[in-house]
Amino acid sequence: MIQLHFRISPLKSFVAMAALLLLVSLSVACSTSEPTPVTNTAPQFTATEVVDLSKTSMGNLESFSFQLTHDSGYTTLSGALQLTRAGGFVATNGLDLEAEANIGRAFVRVEAVVIGEQTWMTNPLTGVWSEIAPEDSPFAFLDPVKLVADILGDTQQTAYPANDQSSSDDTEISGLISAKSLAALVGSVDPDATPNVLLTIDPTSNLLKKIVISGVVQAEDEPGTIRVITLSKFDEPSTLEPPI
């Protein structure tokens, strides 16, 4: 019997093994299906849940600043005052307020400081400070802390705007509110009125940054009245002191 002996060089053995590994790799790659894309499964808060979170965050504040302006119309106060702007600093024990209003054709600027049960106000004509009984102040009803809590607690039919074209990263939520829940802003209200509200909330801190109230709130309001409340300087240190 004739026996044939073949000798394979180490180099040829290495090349053959490399080719085999390459074929296996290509086979696996071809048989592997496309990876399933990873989807974001993080839960989304409903509009009502966002408003509730904001109510909690705002309730934990010790202070903030606010500005009330009117894109259209004004707010009627006692003494024939037509309030166009008001703003100031709000703390848990009171507020420091500056307001602009019209009395007939005259423009007046008034300042007021409320600390606990004491109230001081400037004379609209002379600018001189004097202490007055709280019930004599045209701003006796004003309570920004209660106002914010009432708005966040009483807004109904909350929803994300259908055509949100805002370029801001803030969250906007629309809704309806009874004018009775806005008494801490304007005093006398039309109890049957239900204006629209648009809330702007910081999605990180859940703090309420802006409130737009559109429609009738007081009996004297025109249907197109628009009040804008801007909130800022949350928990910044400041001290309320008597002006005199």
C-alpha positions as CSV (number, residue, x, y, z in Angstrom):
1,M,0.0,0.0,0.0
2,I,1.3,3.4,-0.9
3,Q,0.8,6.0,1.8
4,L,0.9,9.7,0.9
5,H,2.0,12.2,3.5
6,F,1.1,15.9,3.0
7,R,2.8,18.5,5.1
8,I,1.0,21.8,5.6
9,S,3.2,24.7,6.3
10,P,2.4,26.9,9.4
11,L,1.9,29.9,7.2
12,K,-0.8,28.2,5.1
13,S,-2.5,26.9,8.3
14,F,-2.7,30.4,9.7
15,V,-4.2,31.8,6.5
16,A,-6.8,29.0,6.4
17,M,-7.8,29.7,10.0
18,A,-8.1,33.5,9.3
19,A,-10.3,32.8,6.3
20,L,-12.6,30.5,8.3
21,L,-13.0,33.1,11.1
22,L,-13.8,35.8,8.5
23,L,-16.5,33.6,6.9
24,V,-18.1,32.9,10.4
25,S,-18.1,36.6,11.2
26,L,-19.8,37.5,7.9
27,S,-22.4,34.8,8.4
28,V,-23.3,36.1,11.9
29,A,-23.5,39.7,10.7
30,C,-25.8,38.8,7.9
31,S,-28.1,36.8,10.1
32,T,-28.4,39.4,12.9
33,S,-31.6,41.4,12.7
34,E,-31.7,45.2,13.0
35,P,-31.5,46.4,16.6
36,T,-34.7,47.5,18.2
37,P,-34.7,51.3,18.7
38,V,-34.8,52.3,22.4
39,T,-37.8,54.3,23.2
40,N,-38.3,56.8,26.0
41,T,-40.7,55.2,28.5
42,A,-40.5,58.0,31.1
43,P,-44.0,58.8,32.4
44,Q,-45.5,62.0,31.3
45,F,-47.4,64.2,33.9
46,T,-50.9,65.2,33.1
47,A,-51.7,68.9,33.1
48,T,-53.5,68.5,36.4
49,E,-50.6,66.8,38.0
50,V,-48.2,69.6,36.9
51,V,-50.5,72.2,38.5
52,D,-50.6,70.1,41.7
53,L,-46.8,69.9,41.8
54,S,-46.6,73.7,41.3
55,K,-49.1,74.3,44.1
56,T,-46.8,72.3,46.5
57,S,-43.6,74.1,45.3
58,M,-45.2,77.6,45.6
59,G,-46.6,76.7,49.0
60,N,-43.0,76.1,50.3
61,L,-41.7,79.5,49.4
62,E,-40.9,82.1,52.0
63,S,-41.0,85.1,49.6
64,F,-41.3,86.1,45.9
65,S,-41.8,89.2,43.8
66,F,-44.8,89.9,41.6
67,Q,-46.0,92.3,38.9
68,L,-49.6,92.8,37.8
69,T,-50.1,94.5,34.5
70,H,-52.9,94.8,32.0
71,D,-52.5,94.0,28.3
72,S,-56.1,95.3,28.0
73,G,-58.4,97.1,30.5
74,Y,-57.7,97.8,34.2
75,T,-58.8,96.7,37.7
76,T,-61.4,98.8,39.5
77,L,-60.6,99.6,43.2
78,S,-62.5,101.5,45.8
79,G,-62.3,105.3,45.7
80,A,-62.7,105.4,41.9
81,L,-59.2,104.1,41.4
82,Q,-58.5,102.4,38.1
83,L,-55.5,100.2,38.7
84,T,-53.2,99.7,35.7
85,R,-50.1,98.2,37.4
86,A,-49.1,96.9,40.8
87,G,-46.1,95.0,42.0
88,G,-43.7,94.4,44.8
89,F,-42.2,92.0,47.3
90,V,-44.3,89.4,49.1
91,A,-43.2,87.6,52.3
92,T,-45.0,85.4,54.8
93,N,-45.7,88.3,57.1
94,G,-46.7,91.0,54.7
95,L,-45.9,92.8,51.5
96,D,-44.3,95.9,50.0
97,L,-46.4,97.3,47.2
98,E,-46.1,100.0,44.5
99,A,-49.1,100.7,42.3
100,E,-50.1,103.0,39.4
101,A,-53.7,104.0,38.9
102,N,-56.0,106.6,37.3
103,I,-58.5,108.7,39.2
104,G,-60.6,110.2,36.4
105,R,-58.0,111.8,34.1
106,A,-55.4,112.1,36.9
107,F,-52.5,109.6,37.1
108,V,-51.4,108.6,40.6
109,R,-48.7,106.4,42.1
110,V,-49.2,104.8,45.5
111,E,-47.0,102.8,47.8
112,A,-48.1,100.6,50.6
113,V,-46.4,98.4,53.2
114,V,-48.2,95.7,55.2
115,I,-46.5,94.0,58.1
116,G,-48.7,91.8,60.2
117,E,-51.7,93.8,61.2
118,Q,-50.2,97.2,60.4
119,T,-50.6,99.1,57.1
120,W,-48.8,102.2,55.9
121,M,-49.6,104.0,52.6
122,T,-48.6,107.1,50.8
123,N,-51.1,109.9,50.1
124,P,-51.9,109.7,46.3
125,L,-51.6,113.4,46.0
126,T,-48.7,114.3,48.3
127,G,-46.7,111.1,48.5
128,V,-46.5,111.4,52.3
129,W,-46.5,108.2,54.3
130,S,-49.0,107.6,57.1
131,E,-50.3,104.6,59.0
132,I,-53.8,103.7,58.2
133,A,-56.4,101.1,59.4
134,P,-56.1,98.1,57.1
135,E,-59.8,98.4,56.2
136,D,-59.1,101.9,54.9
137,S,-56.6,100.7,52.4
138,P,-57.7,100.3,48.7
139,F,-55.5,97.2,48.7
140,A,-56.8,95.6,51.8
141,F,-58.0,92.6,49.7
142,L,-54.7,92.0,48.0
143,D,-53.1,88.8,49.1
144,P,-50.6,87.4,46.5
145,V,-49.9,84.2,48.6
146,K,-53.5,83.3,48.8
147,L,-54.1,84.3,45.2
148,V,-51.4,81.9,43.9
149,A,-52.8,79.1,46.1
150,D,-56.4,79.7,44.9
151,I,-55.4,79.8,41.2
152,L,-53.4,76.6,41.4
153,G,-56.1,74.9,43.5
154,D,-59.2,76.1,41.7
155,T,-58.2,76.1,38.0
156,Q,-60.5,73.6,36.1
157,Q,-60.3,71.9,32.7
158,T,-56.6,72.0,32.7
159,A,-54.9,71.0,29.5
160,Y,-51.7,71.6,27.4
161,P,-52.5,74.1,24.7
162,A,-53.3,72.3,21.4
163,N,-51.2,74.6,19.3
164,D,-48.3,75.4,21.6
165,Q,-45.9,77.5,19.6
166,S,-43.9,78.8,22.5
167,S,-40.2,78.9,22.0
168,S,-39.6,78.7,25.8
169,D,-38.7,75.5,27.6
170,D,-41.3,76.3,30.3
171,T,-44.6,74.4,30.5
172,E,-47.8,76.2,29.6
173,I,-51.2,74.9,30.8
174,S,-54.6,76.4,30.0
175,G,-57.8,76.2,32.0
176,L,-60.8,78.0,33.3
177,I,-61.4,79.5,36.8
178,S,-64.2,81.0,38.7
179,A,-63.8,84.8,39.2
180,K,-64.6,84.2,42.9
181,S,-61.2,82.5,43.1
182,L,-59.5,85.8,42.1
183,A,-60.9,88.0,44.9
184,A,-57.4,88.1,46.4
185,L,-56.3,89.9,43.3
186,V,-59.1,92.4,42.5
187,G,-61.4,92.5,45.5
188,S,-64.9,92.7,44.1
189,V,-65.7,90.1,41.4
190,D,-68.5,89.1,39.1
191,P,-69.5,85.8,40.9
192,D,-70.9,84.3,37.6
193,A,-67.8,85.0,35.5
194,T,-65.4,82.2,34.4
195,P,-62.3,83.7,32.7
196,N,-59.6,81.8,30.9
197,V,-56.2,81.3,32.5
198,L,-52.9,80.4,31.1
199,L,-50.2,79.2,33.5
200,T,-46.5,79.2,32.8
201,I,-44.6,76.7,35.0
202,D,-40.9,76.0,35.3
203,P,-40.6,72.2,34.5
204,T,-37.5,71.8,36.7
205,S,-38.6,73.6,39.9
206,N,-42.4,73.5,39.3
207,L,-42.5,77.2,40.3
208,L,-45.3,79.3,38.7
209,K,-43.7,82.1,36.7
210,K,-46.7,83.7,34.9
211,I,-50.5,83.8,34.9
212,V,-52.5,85.3,32.1
213,I,-56.2,85.9,33.0
214,S,-58.4,86.7,29.9
215,G,-62.0,87.8,30.2
216,V,-64.4,89.2,32.7
217,V,-63.4,89.1,36.3
218,Q,-65.1,92.2,37.7
219,A,-68.6,93.4,36.7
220,E,-67.0,96.5,35.2
221,D,-64.6,94.5,32.9
222,E,-64.9,94.5,29.1
223,P,-64.9,90.9,27.6
224,G,-61.4,91.5,26.2
225,T,-59.8,92.4,29.5
226,I,-56.4,90.7,30.0
227,R,-54.5,90.7,33.3
228,V,-50.9,89.4,33.4
229,I,-49.2,88.4,36.7
230,T,-45.5,87.7,36.6
231,L,-43.7,86.0,39.5
232,S,-40.0,86.0,40.1
233,K,-37.1,86.3,42.6
234,F,-38.3,83.2,44.5
235,D,-37.0,82.9,48.1
236,E,-34.5,85.8,47.7
237,P,-33.7,87.3,51.1
238,S,-35.3,90.6,51.9
239,T,-36.7,92.3,55.0
240,L,-40.0,94.2,55.3
241,E,-39.6,97.3,57.4
242,P,-42.0,100.1,58.4
243,P,-41.6,103.1,56.1
244,I,-41.8,105.6,58.9
